[in-house]
Each structure stands twice: as structure tokens, then as C-alpha cells.
Amino acid sequence: MEIKKENKVVDFIKKYGVYVAVGVVVFAVALTFTLLATLGGSVRTSVDNTNFVMPMSDASIVKDYSDTNLQLNETLNQWEAHLSVDLTSENSDVFAVLGGTVSSVDYEYLKGYVVTIDHGNGFVSTYSSLADGVSVEEGDRVSAGQKIGSASESASGELELGSHLHFTLMLNDEYVNPNDYLDLQLK
């Protein structure tokens, strides 16, 4: 007569294997969501040989970029994502962050005077709340660091911020965090 040896590992897997598998899957999903939340939902894109300059000299951030946390717009008294960075400086001059072609110069009631520049390689920058009399016209070629206008209070949608630049950066038609491309957090 043969005596069977009990294999405790096999018995454990038979008895609790489903629970262990479910636990591993739950852990993997939780880890994935935690990593995505930590990254803020944005992924830094490699920008080979692209040197951005600051849109204002000696600028301070008045209101930072946020695509995940709502921020209060005190002028409009509403909570909203802020897909731009608002900057202020004692020197109100505003500069192109990269060379490119001015694709539009407009006035919008809530944004004020707006200049949009297509930099190629999918990058487009928008400068809002500019003073009347911007320095460029649609179709103009600009170089990095070239003055395009002056910050002002022309954006009626952000009057509570005072004179400032509302700076937006897009890559391949998607909003991106300017902090990933400019040294704004040092300001």
C-alpha cells in the first residue's frame, strides 16, 4: 500500500489560487492608477535640439498650469481646468518662446489680444492678455526671444489677476504643461 504525501503548496493553490490571482490583478491595477495620478496624466515628450526661451524676463507665476485639479477663476467665479500658465513681471515685454510663423493675431473678449505662433514640429504657442498694438502680424516670421507684444489687463476673463501674460503651449493639437519645456518653476 502506497501512502500519499501531502503537498501543502498544491493544496494551498487549489484552495486559495483564485484569491491570489485576483489580488495580483487588483494590485497591478492600483499601481497603474497611482503612477498615472503621480504623473498628472501628462507625459513629457522628447524635444531634440529645441531650445525654448522664457516668454517674459524675470517672470513670476500668478496662476500655474493644471489639467487634473480645478482652479477657481475669481473673475468669473467658477472652477475650471487651467491649461495655461499666467505670468507677470515688472517688465511687461512678451517674447516668442521659439522661432516660427505667426498664424493669427486676434482679439477675444475673455482672452484679450491674442497672438498664436506655429513653431513647426507640432508646437504651437499662444500669448493672451496682450496690450493693444502687438508687434507682429499674421504671416510674420519670428525668432526665439523676439518681442511680440506686452502683457496687459486686456483679458476680461482674468481681470482679478491684473496685468499678466496668459501663456499656452500645444503639441500635436494637445495642451501640454509649459513647465515641462520652460524653467518656470524657478520663478
C-alpha positions in Angstrom: 0.0 0.0 0.0 1.3 3.4 -1.1 1.0 6.4 1.2 0.3 9.8 -0.5 2.4 12.7 0.6 0.6 15.9 1.2 1.9 18.8 -0.8 0.9 21.9 1.1 1.7 24.3 -1.7 -0.5 22.4 -4.2 -3.3 22.3 -1.6 -2.9 26.0 -0.9 -3.1 26.9 -4.6 -6.1 24.6 -5.1 -7.9 26.2 -2.2 -6.9 29.9 -2.5 -5.4 30.3 -6.0 -8.3 32.3 -7.3 -8.0 34.8 -4.4 -4.2 35.1 -5.0 -4.8 35.8 -8.8 -7.5 38.4 -8.1 -5.2 40.0 -5.5 -2.3 40.3 -8.0 -4.6 41.8 -10.6 -6.1 44.4 -8.1 -2.6 45.3 -7.0 -1.4 45.8 -10.7 -4.5 48.0 -11.5 -4.0 50.1 -8.3 -0.3 50.5 -9.1 -1.1 51.7 -12.6 -3.6 54.3 -11.4 -1.2 55.5 -8.8 1.5 56.0 -11.3 -0.8 57.8 -13.7 -2.0 60.1 -10.9 1.6 60.8 -9.9 2.5 61.8 -13.4 -0.5 64.1 -13.5 -1.8 62.4 -16.7 0.8 64.1 -18.8 3.9 62.6 -20.3 7.0 64.6 -21.1 7.7 64.5 -24.8 11.2 64.4 -26.1 12.2 67.6 -27.8 15.5 67.1 -29.5 17.5 70.2 -30.2 14.6 72.5 -29.3 15.6 75.4 -27.0 12.7 77.3 -25.6 13.3 80.8 -24.2 11.2 82.4 -21.5 8.1 84.4 -22.7 8.8 87.1 -20.2 12.0 88.2 -18.4 12.1 87.9 -14.6 8.6 86.5 -14.6 6.7 85.1 -11.7 3.8 82.6 -11.9 0.5 84.1 -11.0 -1.5 81.0 -11.8 0.0 77.7 -12.7 -1.0 75.0 -15.3 -3.4 72.3 -14.1 -5.2 69.7 -16.2 -6.3 67.5 -13.3 -7.2 69.9 -10.4 -9.8 72.6 -10.9 -8.7 76.1 -10.0 -11.0 79.0 -9.1 -11.3 81.7 -11.7 -12.0 84.6 -9.3 -13.1 87.0 -12.1 -15.7 84.6 -13.5 -16.4 82.9 -10.1 -16.1 79.4 -11.5 -13.9 76.4 -11.1 -12.0 75.3 -14.2 -9.0 73.5 -15.5 -6.2 75.9 -16.3 -4.4 74.7 -19.3 -2.1 77.7 -19.4 0.4 79.5 -17.2 -0.2 83.1 -16.1 2.9 85.1 -15.7 3.7 88.6 -14.5 6.8 90.7 -14.5 7.9 94.3 -13.8 9.0 94.4 -17.5 5.8 93.7 -19.5 7.6 92.7 -22.7 6.4 89.3 -24.1 8.8 87.2 -26.3 8.3 84.3 -28.7 9.5 81.1 -26.9 10.7 79.6 -30.2 11.1 80.7 -33.8 8.1 80.2 -36.1 5.3 81.8 -38.1 2.6 84.0 -36.6 -0.6 82.1 -37.5 -3.0 84.6 -36.0 -3.4 87.9 -34.3 -6.9 88.3 -32.8 -8.9 90.0 -30.1 -11.3 87.9 -28.0 -13.3 89.5 -25.2 -12.4 87.0 -22.5 -8.8 86.5 -23.6 -7.9 90.0 -24.8 -5.4 90.5 -27.6 -4.0 87.1 -28.6 -1.0 86.1 -30.8 -0.6 82.4 -31.9 2.7 81.2 -33.3 3.2 77.9 -35.2 6.7 76.7 -34.4 6.7 73.6 -36.5 7.3 70.0 -35.3 3.7 70.2 -33.8 4.4 73.0 -31.4 2.0 76.0 -31.2 2.2 78.7 -28.6 -0.5 81.2 -27.7 0.1 84.5 -25.9 -3.1 86.1 -24.5 -3.9 89.2 -22.4 -1.6 91.3 -24.6 -1.8 95.1 -24.9 -3.3 96.6 -28.0 -0.7 97.3 -30.7 1.1 93.9 -30.7 4.5 93.9 -32.5 3.7 91.2 -35.1 1.1 90.5 -37.8 -0.3 87.3 -39.2 2.2 85.6 -41.5 5.3 87.2 -39.9 8.3 85.0 -39.2 9.6 85.4 -35.7 12.7 84.2 -33.9 13.1 82.8 -30.4 13.3 85.8 -28.0 11.8 88.3 -30.4 9.4 90.7 -28.8 5.8 90.1 -29.9 3.9 92.4 -27.5 3.3 93.5 -23.9 1.4 91.9 -21.1 -1.7 93.8 -20.0 -5.2 93.5 -18.4 -7.0 93.0 -21.8 -8.3 89.6 -20.8 -11.6 90.4 -19.2 -11.9 86.7 -18.2 -9.0 87.1 -15.8 -9.2 90.7 -14.6 -8.6 89.7 -11.0 -5.0 88.7 -11.9 -4.1 92.2 -13.1 -1.6 92.8 -15.9 -0.3 89.4 -16.9 0.5 87.0 -19.8 -1.7 84.0 -20.3 0.7 81.5 -22.0 -0.5 78.3 -23.6 1.6 75.6 -25.3 0.3 72.8 -27.5 2.0 69.9 -29.1 0.2 68.0 -31.9 -3.1 69.7 -31.1 -2.9 68.7 -27.4 -2.4 71.0 -24.5 0.9 70.4 -22.7 2.3 71.8 -19.5 4.7 74.7 -20.3 6.6 73.8 -17.1 7.8 70.7 -18.9 9.5 72.9 -21.6 10.4 76.1 -19.8 12.2 76.8 -16.5 9.1 78.4 -15.0 9.2 76.7 -11.6 12.4 78.5 -10.8 10.5 81.8 -10.9 
